[in-house]
Amino acid sequence: MARVIMVRHGETDWSREARWQGHSDLPLNALGFEQADALVIPLAKQRPTHIVTSDLVRTQQTIRPLAESLGLPVTTDPDLREIDVGSWAGLTHDEAAARDPQGALRHDEGGTGWTDGETYADVAQRGTRALERHSAGLDESSLLVIVAHGGLIGAVTGRIIGLTSEQQRIHLGRVSHGHATYLRRRETPSG
């Protein structure tokens, strides 16, 4: 299996304001572009061979400097989008709690607060399916860089290591903007 690096996009204005973004298609802000530029040298040293992003502009803007410096094409995949937060899109946690106290409590306890979007299990399944699809057929010398979103990266990582969606949210914490998560399947000896 190919090595995989999953990178969270850089900061947006809604990220800075701690607003739920979900499927909202927001561009990077000035700090987000700086975070994208800061990824170029460390990721280029890893020698990526393939790049895939979600179809939202913030992921594409994050990886563009690296892709251009290496001359690699970028494939987009809507299965790599952030979790659909439904009616919570654009809200802060406090605003969501004011509108839906029970939903905010469910979310704080590791569940899904909104009722009109996706669950964390849904996004884990969708993201894992995309990871498997894009890494299928790549050999061990390949390096796949996937640029996606914090919720999706956390959900996929949790699923890979055997956590439930609730456990992942409680125990793994948040993925920072511009953070790289390195994945590699380790073969276990048989017998």
C-alpha positions in Angstrom: 0.0 0.0 0.0 1.1 3.5 -0.7 2.1 5.9 2.0 -0.5 8.5 2.6 -0.3 12.0 4.1 -3.7 13.6 5.0 -3.4 17.4 5.3 -6.0 19.7 6.7 -6.6 22.9 4.7 -5.4 26.3 5.9 -7.4 28.7 7.9 -10.5 30.6 6.6 -12.2 33.5 8.1 -14.9 31.2 9.4 -12.2 29.0 10.9 -10.8 32.0 12.7 -14.2 32.9 14.1 -14.8 29.2 15.1 -17.8 28.9 12.8 -19.0 25.6 11.5 -18.1 25.4 7.8 -19.2 22.0 6.6 -19.9 22.1 2.9 -19.7 25.9 2.7 -17.2 26.7 0.0 -15.0 29.4 1.7 -11.5 30.5 0.5 -8.4 30.7 2.6 -7.6 33.9 4.5 -4.2 35.5 4.7 -3.0 33.1 7.4 -4.4 30.2 5.5 -2.3 31.1 2.5 0.8 31.4 4.7 0.0 27.9 6.1 -0.2 26.6 2.5 3.1 28.1 1.6 4.7 26.6 4.8 3.7 23.1 3.7 5.6 23.2 0.4 9.2 22.4 1.7 8.4 19.7 4.2 5.9 18.0 1.9 8.1 18.3 -1.2 10.9 16.6 0.8 8.6 13.6 1.1 8.4 13.3 -2.7 4.6 13.0 -3.3 3.5 11.2 -6.4 -0.2 11.8 -6.3 -2.4 14.7 -4.9 -6.1 14.5 -4.2 -8.3 17.2 -2.6 -11.9 17.7 -1.7 -13.8 19.7 -4.2 -14.0 22.7 -1.9 -11.8 25.7 -2.7 -10.0 25.9 0.6 -8.4 22.5 0.1 -7.4 23.3 -3.5 -5.9 26.6 -2.5 -3.9 24.9 0.3 -2.2 22.4 -2.0 -1.7 24.6 -5.1 1.8 25.9 -4.1 3.0 22.3 -3.6 1.4 21.0 -6.7 2.8 23.8 -8.8 6.3 23.5 -7.4 6.3 19.7 -8.2 4.4 19.9 -11.4 1.8 17.4 -10.1 -1.8 17.4 -11.2 -4.5 17.7 -8.5 -7.5 15.4 -8.6 -10.7 16.6 -6.7 -13.1 14.3 -5.0 -16.4 15.4 -3.3 -16.2 12.3 -1.0 -13.3 14.2 0.7 -15.6 17.1 1.7 -16.0 18.1 5.4 -18.9 16.7 7.3 -22.2 18.2 6.3 -23.3 20.2 9.4 -26.7 21.1 8.0 -28.3 24.1 9.6 -25.3 24.6 11.8 -23.2 25.9 8.9 -22.0 29.5 9.7 -22.8 29.2 13.4 -20.4 29.3 16.3 -20.8 26.7 19.1 -22.5 29.3 21.3 -25.0 30.2 18.5 -25.8 26.6 17.9 -26.2 26.0 21.6 -28.6 29.0 21.9 -30.7 27.5 19.0 -30.5 23.9 20.0 -29.2 23.3 23.6 -29.9 19.5 23.4 -28.0 19.3 20.1 -25.0 21.2 21.5 -25.0 18.8 24.5 -25.0 15.7 22.2 -22.2 17.3 20.2 -20.1 18.0 23.4 -20.5 14.4 24.4 -19.0 13.1 21.2 -22.2 12.8 19.1 -23.7 14.7 16.2 -25.5 17.8 17.4 -27.3 18.8 14.2 -30.1 16.6 12.9 -30.2 17.7 9.2 -26.6 16.9 8.1 -24.3 13.9 8.2 -23.2 11.9 11.2 -19.5 11.4 12.1 -20.0 7.7 11.2 -21.2 8.8 7.7 -18.2 11.0 7.1 -15.8 8.3 8.4 -17.3 5.8 5.9 -17.3 8.3 3.0 -13.7 9.4 3.7 -12.4 5.9 4.2 -14.0 4.9 0.9 -12.2 7.8 -0.8 -8.9 6.9 0.8 -9.2 3.3 -0.3 -10.2 4.3 -3.8 -7.3 6.7 -4.3 -4.7 4.5 -2.8 -5.8 1.3 -4.6 -3.2 0.1 -7.0 -0.5 2.5 -5.8 2.7 0.7 -4.8 4.8 1.1 -1.7 7.0 3.7 -3.3 4.1 6.0 -4.0 3.1 8.8 -1.7 -0.5 10.0 -1.9 -1.2 13.5 -0.4 -4.9 14.0 0.4 -5.9 17.5 1.4 -9.2 17.6 3.2 -10.9 18.8 6.4 -10.4 18.4 10.1 -13.7 16.5 10.7 -13.0 14.1 7.8 -9.4 13.5 8.7 -10.2 12.8 12.3 -13.1 10.5 11.4 -11.0 8.5 8.9 -8.0 8.3 11.3 -10.3 7.1 14.1 -11.9 4.5 11.9 -8.4 3.2 10.8 -7.3 2.7 14.4 -10.5 1.1 15.5 -12.3 3.9 17.4 -16.0 4.6 17.2 -16.9 8.1 15.9 -17.7 9.2 19.5 -14.4 7.9 20.8 -12.4 9.5 18.0 -14.0 12.9 18.7 -13.3 12.7 22.4 -9.9 11.0 22.4 -8.1 12.2 19.3 -9.0 15.9 19.5 -9.0 18.4 16.6 -6.7 18.5 13.6 -5.0 21.9 13.3 -5.0 23.9 10.1 -2.1 22.9 7.8 -1.4 19.8 9.9 -0.2 16.7 8.2 -1.3 13.2 9.4 0.9 10.4 8.2 -0.7 7.0 7.5 1.1 3.8 6.6 -0.3 0.3 6.8 1.9 -1.8 8.9 1.9 -5.5 8.1 1.7 -7.7 11.2 3.7 -10.9 11.3 1.5 -14.0 11.0 1.8 -17.0 13.2 
